[in-house]
């Protein structure tokens, strides 16, 4: 891991069902606090059991001096946490997540998100 990477720690996780009326997008969401500026649409990555999982920031709120950030998992649907019936949400609490700034990685994430 690069010493210049901004590392955050996951503090909550949830699987959300979609609702067209309230414009809620279904998926696996994580939440964390950040001291560093993060905006909606920022890409994040975490390594879990030897596999990379990618997230895209969906909401940012202010909580005291910190930002309370929520991000939805993106990428190939078969590799997502919410597709694994044996996955325990509690197992990722405390895991590290880092910013993705490489344009090629972001392009690859977007491409995989459109695979059926």
Secondary structure, 3 states (H helix, E strand, C coil): CCCCCCEEEEEEEEEECCECCCCECCEEEEEEEECCCCCCCCEEEEEECCEEEEEEEEEEEEECCEEEEEEEEECCHHHCHHHCCCCCHHHHCCCEEEECCCHHHHHHHHHHHCCC
